[in-house]
């Protein structure tokens, strides 16, 4: 079972991490919504991180570069850093994907983690639903969807948010009572 609220130790105090999902079919606008939510959340003085599940393989590296060569040689992890950022690439080499809880434990402490994808994970989610895409809604079969962000009238018993209003979606996420969420 995933943690609805994950507590972790920090050097100063124990921080509480709120985890909220943004779910929907490919092309629904999940990434675009998250892209609009991040600056809105940050404008409120909060820190935010994102976990994005990629259904298909991906690579941040380029064949022939030193870090690629290290990975190809069998390194379990390669950490690359510059004055502007760092990235740790961990090779699974046939091992199962880390669970969501394991991924959350890797992140630095922050106030909110938005997760993109992970439709089945038992964390509260806003579904990005666009009827024009021709896909069925997730909320009808997914008890973890607690609101629907859409660009069209939608017949749902759940709270309906304007997908083009990041302030309203942020308000909903930050005000959502995690203790009310039943996984």
N, C-alpha and C positions, 0 to 999 in steps of 0.2 A: 504494500500500500504506500502510495506517495504521501509525503507530508504536505498538508495544506499550508502550514506555517512551519518553517524550518528555523530552528535556533542554532546559532553557531557561536563559538567563542571568538572574541577579538582581543587585541591587546588592551583596549580601553574598557570595554563593557560587552555584555551580550547583546547582539543585534538580532532583531526579528526581521526575517525576510519574507516578503509577500510575493507569491507566485501567481501569475494570472495568464491564462492562455488566450491566444487569438487564433481561431480555427476557421476553416473554410476550404472550399475546393480550390484547386489551382486556377489562377486567373481571377479570383474573387476580389483581390485587393488587400490581402493580409499584410504584405510587406509595405504597401503604400500607407495603410492605416498606422502600422507601427512606426513608420518613418515620420508621421505627423504627431503621434503620441509622445515620442521621445522628447522633442523640445518642449512640449507642453508640460510633461512631468518634470523636466529639469527646471523649467521656469518657476516651479513651485518649491525649489530648493531641495529636491529629492534626487537621489542617484538611481540610475536604471541600467540594467544589463539585459541582453537578449540572448536566448538560446533558439537557434533555428535548426529544425530537423530537415536534412536534405535526403530525400528518398533515393536519389541517385548519387553515385560517387562524385566527389569533387576534389580538386587539388588547388592549393594556394601557390604551389611551387611550379617551377618550369624545368623541364628536362635539361640536364647539363649543368645547372647551377649547383654551387657547392652543397647547399642544404638538400637538394634533390639527390645528389650523389651520396650524401651521408645516409639518407633514408634507404636508398637502393642498396647500399652496402650492408644494411641490416640494423641500423640504429633503432632502438625502441622509441626514442623521442629525439626531436631536434628542436631546440629553442633558438629562434632568430630574434635579434633585437637591433634597434637603431635608436637614435635620439628621439624619435617620434612615436615608436610603438614596439611591442614585442608580440610574438606569437609562439605558442608551443604546439608542435605537431606530434601527435601520438599515433603510432601505427597499431592498428588492431590485429593485423596479420591473422585473420580468421577467428579471433575472439569475438564474443558477442558485443553489440553496442552497449556502452554504459547505460544504466537506468537513468531516468530523469533525476532521481535523488542523487545519484553519483555525479551527474553533470552539475547539479546545483552546488554540490560540495566543492567542486573545482573552482567555481567563481569567487572572485573577491567579494567581500561584504558590500551590500548595497541595500537600498530601500525597497526596490521592486525588480523582479525579473519577469519580463514578458517572454512567453514561449510561443513560437510560431510553429504550427503543425501539432504533432502529438495529439491527434484527434481523440484517441482512446484514453489518454492519461487522465486520472481522476483529480483534476484541478479545475477550478471554475474557469469558464471560458466565455468570451464574447465571440459569437459566430458572425463572420462577415458573409452576408448572404445577398446575392444579386440575382433576382429571378430571371433577368435577361440572359444569364449564363446557361439556363436550361437544366441546371443540376437541382436535385432535391435538397431541401434544407437538412442540416445535420440535427437541429434541435429536436426534431420529431423522434429520433432514436437515440439521442445522446443526452443522458441525464446531467452531464457536466456542463452543458451549455446553459448559462444563466441569463443571457441577454442576446439580442440579435441586432447587429449594426447593418443597416441596409440603405439602399437608395430608392426604395419603392415601398408602397403600402404592403404590409405582410400580416397575414392572419396568424398570430401566435399569442399564446397566453403570457409569454415572457416579455420583460421590458424591451421596447424597441427604441433603438438609438439611430440617429442620422450618421451614417458612415462618413459623411463629409464634415462632421462637427467634432474635431478632436477634443475640444474642451468638454463637451458632454460625455464623450466616451471615457476620457480621463477621470472626470468626476465620478462616473459610475464605478470604474475600477478601484479608485482610491477609497470610495465610500462603501464598497461592498463589504459586508460583515463576514469575514472569513469563518467565524465561529458558526455561522448559519449554513455553511457549505457542508453537505453530507456526501462523502466519497463513496 
